[in-house]
Amino acid sequence: MTKTRYLISASLLAAAFAAPAAAQEQEDSATIVVTAQRNNATQVINGGEAGVFGPMPAEDLPFSIRSFDETLIYNQQPLTLGEVLDNDPTIRTTYGFGNAAEQFVIRGFALFGDDIGVNGLYGIAPRQLIAPELFERVEVLNGANAFINGAAPGGSALGGSVNLALKRAGGRDVTRATVGFVGDAHVGASFDVSRRFGANREWGLRVNGAYRDGEVAIDREDRRTQVLGAALDYDGGAFRAALDFAYQEVRVDGLRPKVTIAGFIPRLPDSDANYAQDYTFTELRDIFGTLNLEYDLSEDAMLYARAGARDGSEDGIYGGITALDQATGDANGNALFVPRTDNNEAIEAGFRGRFALGGTTHEVNVGGNINWQVNRNAFDFLYGPGFAGFATNLYDTPQLPIPSSTFVGGDLNDPFPIVKNRLSSLFVSDTIGLFADKVLLTGGVRYQEIQVENFAYADGSRETFYDENRLTPVAGLVVKPAEGLSLYANYIEALQQGPVVVDPAFANFGQALPPRVSEQIELGAKYAIGRMFASLALYRIEQPGEGVLAGTGAPVFGYVGDQRHQGVEATLNGEIVPGLRLITGLALNNAELDSGLEVVGVPELTFNGNVEWDLPFAPGFTLTGRVTHTGEQFADAANTLTLDDWTTVDLGARYVFAAGDAPVTLRLTVDNVFDDAFWASSFDAFTPALLQGTPRTVRASASIAF
C-alpha cells in the first residue's frame, strides 16, 4: 500500500471522527442521520425485470431472479459491472479474449458483455466494459431464458441473463455529489440530480455523470472512465413514456493480461504485479439509449413498446503472454491491433393483460421483437517475423518496442462489415392462476428466427449466410402452500446459432446446422420470513455437443453427445434484526462432458457472505464485511491441471453526519485485506489461460445529498 493511499484513508477516517458533536445532538440532525443511514442500507431486491413477463416479484416467478440496486453501487464504488456482480454467490467474473472484455460465468456457462440487456433490450449495452454509475438496478435471472428474453445475439446467456435498468427520476428529489479514490491513484467525482415537476409531478428528469482516472491497485494499470446519462419520463396515469440516453467512454492502459499456459500452472507473481507491455491499451466509446411507451387499455390490460439503439467504437492494442518455464517465468509475448465499430438497433412491442375466467385467472403476454446488429472490424497480428512473438518474463517483465506487423485482415483505416445479425421473434404465454392464485401455471412459446451474414476480411464479400428458425417453449409452475412460501418448477430452453460445416471432408460441407438447443429443468423454493428472503434452486442443463455422426457412411458433421451442468444454488438476504443485514449464498455446480471430464474453469463451489451492521451505540456508523470463496477448477481440457481454491476478505465502514440540512456519507473499504495473490479463473473459450485475482484495493469516497 502506497503512502498516498494511507494518507487519503487516514484523512477520511479523521473527518468521520471529527464530525461536529453539536450537530449530532440536535433532534433535526439526528433525524437526518437516521434517515440517511437507512437510505444507504445495501440490500437485494427480490424480483426484477423478467423479459416478456415484465417486472415480477421473485415469489410469483418460476425462475430464480434478484436485483442489486444503486445503493450497493454507491457504497462499494465498483469500477465495472463485474465488480457489482461479485456480490452474487452464483456468478464469477473473468475476462474474455485477451482484452478487457468482462464475461460472466453463470451455472458454468459464459455470459458475454454483448449479451447484457439494457431496459429489457439486447444489443444496447456497451460490449466490453460497463460503468456501473449509469444504472439504478442490476437484475440477474439464473438459468436458460430463450423464451423470456429471446436468443442472445452473441450466442451466450445459456446459464443466465443480466439486465441493466438506466437511472430515472423516482418519488424523491435528489441532488448528490460524490468524490472518490480507488487503488493507488485512481480518483474521480460524480453527480446525480433527479426532479419531478408538473402540476401532478407527472414529468421526471434525471441527469447523472461521472469522471475518474488514474492507476488502480495493479501496478501500471491505468483506467479512465467518463459517463453521462439523462432520462426524461412522463407518467400521465394511463399513458407512460420514458426516454433514456447514455454516453460512456472508457480507456485502459497497461491492462494486466490473462496468462496462456502450456502444460503447467505458473508460480503466482506478486498480487499487484503487471506483466503487460506499456504500449497496450483499450479505448471504448458508446452512445446508447432507449424509448419506452406504455398505455393502459384498462386496469388489467396494457400495450407496450420499446426501442433502443447503440453506436459503439473500439480501438486497442491487446497484449498476450504465454508462460514457457515454470521456474524462471520465461514467456513469449505478442500483440494484436483491432479497430472495431458496432451499430445495433432493437424494438419490442406487446400486449399484457389479466382477466378472470370461471374460477381461474389468466395473465396473457403476446408480442414480438427484432434485433439488428452490424459489426465492422479489422485486425493486425503484431507478432514480429514468422509469428515468433518476443521473449518476455512473467516475474520480471521487460518493456519492449511494439512488434512488427505479421498479418493484416480487413481495412485497418475503414473496417467494413464482418458480421450482420438479425434476430426476430414472436411470443405468446399464459399464466393461469388457480385456487385464488395459490397455484400459478405458466405455458408459452416463442418463434425465433436467426439470420447471420459473415463477410470475408480480404474483400468484404459475403462468405456464409445463416437463416434458421426454432420454436422455443416454456413451462413453469408456482405453488404457494403457506404464507411466504413458494415452490416452483420450470422447463425452458436456451438457443444459439448452429455452426456452419466448413470442412470439405464432411459430406454435409457448407450446411448450416439448425439452432443449438440446450434444455433446462429446475426445481426450487423461495421463502420470505420477516425481513429475510431465502431461495433454493436445483437445476440441470444439457447442451448438445458436436462431432461426427455415427453410422452415416461418409462422415457427417452434426450434434453429438451432451455437456451437462447440474447443481444447487442457495441464497439468503435481508435484515436479520434491525440494523444487521445479510447477503449470502452458495452454489454447487457439476459441469461434465460425455467423456466424464469436467468443463474447464467451472468451480464446483462458490460462496459469498456480505454483512452490514449499523452500530446501535454509534449513530451514523455502519461496519461492512464480505467473504468470497471460489473452489478448485480445472485449467485444461484433459483435467490434468487444477487451480487452487481461493478466499478473499473485504472490510469497510460508513459514517453519516449532518452538515446543516444535508447528510454527508463517508465510505472506506479495503478489498482483499490480506493481499492474497491467487489465480482467480481459468475460464477461456479457446486456449487454457489464467486470470490473476485483484490485489488489496482501498476504496474511499465522500457523498453529500442536498
N, C-alpha and C positions, 0 to 999 in steps of 0.2 A: 504494500500500500504506500502510495507516494505521500510526501509531505503536504502537497496541495490537498489531497483527499482528506487527510487528517484535519487540516485547518478548517475546511468547509464543514465537515461533520461536526467538529467541536463548536463552531460558531452557531450552527443551528440548535444544538443542544443547549448552549448558553442562552440563546434567545428564548428558548422554551421555558427555562427555569427563571428567566428574568422578566416574565410577563407580569404586568402590573398587578400587585396583590389587591390594590384598591378596587380595580375594575371587577375582579372576581367576587368581591364581597357585595357588590350591588346586585339587587334582585334582577334587573333587566339584563345585566351582563351574564348572570348565571343562566338565565333562560336562553340567551343567545348561544352560550357554550353547550348547554344540554341539547338544544335543537340541532346545532351544527354537528355535534358528536354523533347524534342519532342518524342524521342525513349522510354522514361519512361511513356508516357501517357497511363493510363489504359483505355481500350476500349473493346467493344464487337465486335466480328466478326460475321456478319450476314450471316451465312452459316456454312457448316461443312460437315463431312463425313456422307452420308445418305445411309449407308448399300449398297445394291445391285446397287443403283443409282450412287455410287461414290461421290466424292467431288461436292457439289452443292451450288450455291448462294441461299440465302433464297427466293429471288423473283421468282425463277423458280421451286420451290418445293411446292407441295400442302400439306405441313405439316409445323409445327412450329419448327424452328431449329435455334440455335445460338451457339457461341463458346466463351469461356473465354481463353485468351492467357497467355503465360508465364510471360508477363509484370505484369499482375494482381497478379500473384503468388509472383514475386519479391517484389512488392510494399506492399502486405498485409501480407506476412510471415505466411501463413496458416500452421498449423501443420498436417492437414489431408485434404483429399478430401472434406469432409463435410464443412470445413471452406471456401473452394473455392465456393462450390455450395450455400453457404449462401448469395452470391451476386445475386442469381436468385430469383425473386419475386414469381415464380411459384413452388418452391421447398422448403421443410423444411426437416432438418436432425434430425434423432433420433438414438437411439441405438436399437439393436435387442434383443437377447435372454439372457439378464443377463450378457453380457460381453461387450467388447469394439467394437463389430461389428457395424459399422455405417450402417444405412439403410436410404433411402431417400423416401420422400413421394411426389409423382408427380400425380396430378389430383386425389388425395385421395387414391392412391394405393401405395404399397410398391415396392421399387426397392432395392433388396438385393445387398450387395457387391459382391456376387457370380456372379451376372448378369451384372456387369460392363464390357464393351468391351475394348480391347486394340488393336489399329491399325485395328479395324473392326472385331475382333475375340472374341467370348465368351470363358470364362474359363481360360483366360491367366492372368487376373489381380489378385493381392492379394485379398483375400476374406473378410477380416475384416476391416483393416485399410490400407489406401493407402497414401503414402507420395507424396505430390504434386511436389516435386523438380524434379522428373524424366520426367515430361511431358511438352510439349510445347503448347498443347491445351486440354481443357476440353470441349467436344462437347455434347450438350443437344438437344435431339429431344423429344418434348412433344407428348404424345398420344400413342395409341396402335401401335405396329410395328412388328407383327409376319411375315408379308411379307418382310419388309425392312431388318430386322436382323435375322429372324428365331425365333423359340420359344426359350425363355431364359431357360438355363439348370436348374436354381434354381426355376423356376415357377413364377417369378415376372415380372417386366417390363410391367405391364398391362397399366400403365398410362404414360409411357415414358421411354427413354433409355439414357444412358450416355456412350460415347466412349472417350477413352484417347489416345492421339497421343504422342508417345515417342519422345524425342528430337532428331533431326537430324541437320546436318550442313545446314545452309542457304547460302544466297548470300554473307553475310558479315562475315569475320573472327572475332571471338570473343574470348577474354580471360578475364574472370571475376572472381573476388574473393569477397566473402561476409562473414561478421561476423554478428551475430545477437543475440538478447536477447528477451525472451518472459516470461511473468509471474513473479514469484518470483525469480527463479534461474535457468531458462532454457536457456542455452547458446549453440551456435553452429557456425559452419562455413561451407561454401560450395564453390565449384569451378565449372567453366563451360568453356570448351575450344572447339572451333569449327574452323575447317580449311577446305578449298577446295584446291586441288592440282591436278597435271597432266597438260599436255600441254594445255588442254581446260578447266581446272578446273572441269573435269568430276568426279573426286573422292572427296568424302566428309567424314570427320571423326569428330565425336563429342563425347567428354567424359565429364561426369559431375558426381559429387558426393557431399554428404552432411553428416555431423555428428552433432547431437545435443543431449543434455542430461540435465536433471535437473527437479526440481519441477516447475510445471506450477502454474497458479493462484489459482487453487483449493488446499486447504491445504493438504499436504502429498501425493498428486498425482504426481508421478514422471514418466516421459516419456523419453525413449531413442530411437533414430532413426538413422540408418545408411543406406545409399543408394549409389549405384554406377550404372551408366548407360553408355553404349557405343553404338554408331551406325556408321556403315560403309555403305556408299551408292555410287552407280555408276550411272551416267547419260550419256549414250552414244548416246543420241538422240532418236533413235527408241527403244533402249533397256535400261531399268532402273531396278536397283535392290537395295535392302536395307536390311541389317542385323542388327537387334536391339537386345540388351542384357541388362538385368537389374537385380540387386540384391537389396533386401530390407530386413532389419531386424528391427523389432520394439518390444520394451518391455514397458509395462505399469505396474507400481507397485502402488497399492492402488487406483485403479480406483473407482471413486465415482459411486456407482451403481444406477440403477433405483430403485424406491420405489414402491413395490407392495402395493395396498390399499385394504381395506375390508370395504366398506360402507361409507367412508368419505374421504374428501380431507385434508391431514395433513397441519398444520401450516408450513409455509416456514422456513427452517433453514437459518442461515446466508448465504450470497451469496457464500462465499468461504468454507463453512463447508464441511467436508468429513465424511461420516458415514460408510466408508469401514473399513475392518479389514486389518491390515498391512501385513498379510500373503498372501493376494490376489495378483495375477499377471496374465499377459498375455504375452506370448513371441511368436512372429511370425517370420518365416523366409521364404522368397520366392525367387526363381530363375526363371526368365521367359524371354521369348524373342519371336521375330517373324522374318520371312523371307518373303519379298515382291518382286515379279517379275512382270514386265510389258513389253509387246512387241507390238509396233505399226505395224499392218499389212499395214496400210495406214494412211493418215492424219486423217481419221474419223473412224478407226476400231482398236480395241486393244484387245489383250489377256492378262489375268492377273491371277496370282496365289499367294496365301499367306498361310503361315503355322505358327503355334505357339505352344509353349509348356510351361508348368509351373510345377515346383516341389515345393510344399509347405509343411511346417510343423508348427504345433501349439502345445503349451503346456501352461496350465494355471490352476490356482485355482480361480474360479469365486465365487464372494460373492453375496448373496441375502439378502434383508431386507424387512420385511412386517410390516407396521405400524399397531399397535393394539389399541393405545389410542391417541385420537386427542389432549387432553390437556397436557398429560405428555410426549408424544413421545415414550412411551414404545413400543418395537417392538420385532419381532422374526427374528433371523438370521440363515443362513445356508451357505453351501459352496459346490462346485462341482469341482472335478478334471477331466479334459478332455485332453488326448493326441490325436492328430489327424495328419494325413498326407493326401495330395492330389496329384494326378498325372493326369494332363489334357493335351490333345492334340487337335488341331483343324486344319483343312485345308479348303480352299475355292478356287475355280477356276471358271473362267467365260470368257465370251466374251461381249464386249460393243462396239456397232457400231452405226454410224449415216449415213443415206442416204436419198435422196430425191426421191419421187415417185409422179409423177403428180404434183399437186400444194401443196403437203404436205411434211413435213419432218418426219422422224422416228428415234427415238433413242431406240435401242433394247438392252436388257440385258438378257443373258442366262447363267446359271451356276448351281453350286451345292456346298454343303459343308457337312462336317461331324465333329461332336464334340464328343470326348470321355472323360469321367471323372471317376476316381476311388477314392472313399473316404474311408479311413481306420480310425476308431476311437474307443475309449472305454470311459467308464465313471465310476466315483466313487462318489456316493452321500455321502457327508460329513455332515450328519445331526445329528449325535450323536444317542444315544439309542432311538429306536422306532420312528425314523423320527421326533423327537420332536424339533430339532433345538436348539438354545440357546437364552437366554434373552439378548437384547441389547437396545439401545435407539437412536432415530433419532437425538436428540439435544445434547446429552452428551454421545458419543459412547465410551464404554469401549473397550480396546484391550484385546482379549481373545485368548487362545490356539486354534489350529485347531481342530474342532470336529472330533470325531472318525468316521470311515467308517460305513455306514449303508447298502449300496447296491452297488455292483460292476457289471458292464456289459462289457463283452468283455475282451480282454487281455491287461492290462494296460502297459505291458512292450513291447509288439509287436502286436499292433492292427491289426486285419485282416479286409478285405474289408467288409463294411457295405452297401454301395450303389455303383452300377456301372450304369452309364448313357451312352447311345449312341443316339445322335440326328443327323439325316441326312435329307437332303432336296435337291430338285431340283426346280429351279425357272426360270420364263420367264416373261418379261414385254416389253411393247412397249409404248413409249411416242410419240404421234402424234402431230406435230405442224401444225397449220392452220393459214392462214392469216398472213404470214411472222412471224410465231411463236408468234403471239399475243394471240393465244389460244393454250394451251398445254393440251392434253387429255391423261391420263395415265391409262393403264389397265394391270393387271398381275395376276399371280397365283403362289403359292409355294406349292409343295407337301412335306409334313413334316411327318417323321416317328419318333416316340418317343419310345425308349426301355429303361426300367429301371428294374434293378435287386436289390432286397433288401435281405439282409442276416441277420441271427439271431446273436444277441450279444452272445448268450450262446455258440455256437459251430461253427459259421461261415457258417452254412448250408443255402442254398437259401430258403427264405420264400415265396417271391412273384416274379412274372415276368410280367412286363407290356410291351405290344407290340401293339401299336395302330398308326394309321396314319390319316392324315386330309389334305384336300385341303384348302389353305388359300388364299383368293382373295384380291385384292386391286383395287380401282378405285379412280382416282384423276383428278381434273380439275383446271387449272390456266388460268385466263383471265386477259389481260393487256389492259384495256380500255384507259389509259392515261400514259404519261411518268412518270415512277417511281411508278406507282400504280399496284398492283397485287391483284386480288380477287381469292380466292381458295375454294375448297370443296374436301372432301375425305370421302370414306368409307373404313375402314380397320378393321382387327380383331386382337385380342390378343389370344394366345394359351397357355394352361397349361396342364400338365399331369392330366388326370381324376383320381379320387380316386378309390381305390380297396375296395369293400364291405367286411369289416372284422367282421361284427356282424352276427353270425349264426341265429339270429332271423329273418333275411330277407330272402325272397325266392330266391334272387339272390346272396346269400352268396358266396364269392370268385370271383365274376365277377369284371372285370376291366371296369369301365365306359369309354366311348370314351373321347378324349381330350376335356377339357372345353374351349368353345369358347366365348370370350367377343367381343361385336360388338361396333364399334365407328363410329359416324357420326360427322363431323366437318365442320364448315364454318368459313372463315376468310378473313382478308385483310392485306396487307403489303404495306407500303408507304415510299419511300425514297425521301426526300426533302433536298437539300443541303447536309450537312454532318450529317443529322439526319435520323433515321430509326425507323418507328413505326410499330407495329403489333397488330392485334386484332384477337382473336380466340374464337368461341363459339362451345362447344363440348357436346356430350352425349355419355357415355359409359355404356353398360349394361353387367353385369357379372352374369351368372346363379348361383343360389344358389343350395343347395342340401337338400334332406329330403325324406319323404315317399311319393311315387306317389299315387295320389288319384284314387279310383275306380279300383284297381287292385286285389281285393280279398285278398290273402295273402300279407303281407306287402312287398313292393319292394322299394329298395333304388335307388334314381336317382336324376336328376336335377329338382329342384322345385323352382319357383319364380326367382326374379332378384334383384340384387343390382345395383342401378342406380346412376351414378355420372354425373352431368351436371354442366356446369359453363362457366365462361368468363375469358379470360386472355388478358391483355393488357400490352404491353411493349413499351418503348421509350428509345433510346440510341443514342449517337453521340455527336458532338460538336455544341453547341448552337451558340456560337460566338467563334472566335479564342481564345484558351486558357481556355474556360469554357466547361467542358464535363459533360455529364449526363448519368447515367444508372439507369433506374427506371421502375416501373411497378406494377401491382396488379393482383391478381387472386381471383375470387369468385367461390366457389365450394359448391354445394349442393349434399351430398352423403347420400342416403337413401336406406333403405331396404323396402321390400314389406309391412312390418308391419307399415310403417310410421316412425319408429325410425331411427335416424341418425347414421352413421357409427362412431365408436369411433376414436378419435384422428385426425379428419379431420376438420381443422378450416374453417369457411365459408369465411374468408377474410385474405389474406396475402398481404403485401405491402413492397416494398423496394425502397429506394431512395439513390443512390450514386452520389456524386458531386465532381468534381475536378476543381480547379481554379489556373491557372498559373498567379501569381501576376504580372501585367504589370509594376509596379513601383519597383519590387524587382527581378531582373533577377535571374533565377535559383530556385526561391521559388514557391512551389505549396502547396496549402491548400486542405485537403480532408475531407469528412464527409459522413456518412451513417446513415440512419434511417431504422430500421427493425421493422415491426409491424406484429403480428400474432393475429388473432381474437380468440374469445371463441371457445372451443372444448369440446365435451363430453368425460368424462373419464370412463364411464361404459356403457355396452350394453343396460341397461334399461333407459339410458338418464336421470338419476336422479342426477348425479354428473357432474359439469361443471368446467373446468379450466378458470380462468380469462384471458382476452386478455393481451398482453404484448407488450411493445415497448422498444427498446434499441437505444441508440445514440452512434456512434463512431466518433471520431475526430482525425485528424492527419495532418502531414506536411512532405514535402520532400524538400531537398535542394541539388542542384547540383553546384559544383565548379570544376575548373580545377586544377589538381596537375601536372604541366608540361603539357604534351600532353594527360594525362589520365583524363577522367571525374570521379569524386567521387560523389556518391549519398548517402546522409544521410536520413534515414526514421524514423519517430516516429509516432505511432498511439496509441490511447487508445480506446479499445473496451468497450462497456457498461460503458460509462463515469460516470454515476450516480450510478454505482454499485448496480443496482436493483437486488433483489432476485425474481425469478419467476419460476413457473413450465412451462417448455418450450413445453413439448409434453406429450400426453397420448397415443400415438400410440403403440399398442402392439398386437401381434398375438394370445396370449394365455390368460393372465390374466390382469386385469386392473393394470397398472403400470405407474408411473410418472417419467419423466426425468427433473432434475433441470437445469436451464439455467446457462451459463457460467458467472462467476463474472467479475468485472472490470479487464481487462488484458492489460498490457503495452507491446508493441512490438517495438523494436528498432533495426536498422541494418545500416551497412555502406558497400557500394559496390564500387569497383574500377574496371574499364574496361580498359585493356591495348590495 
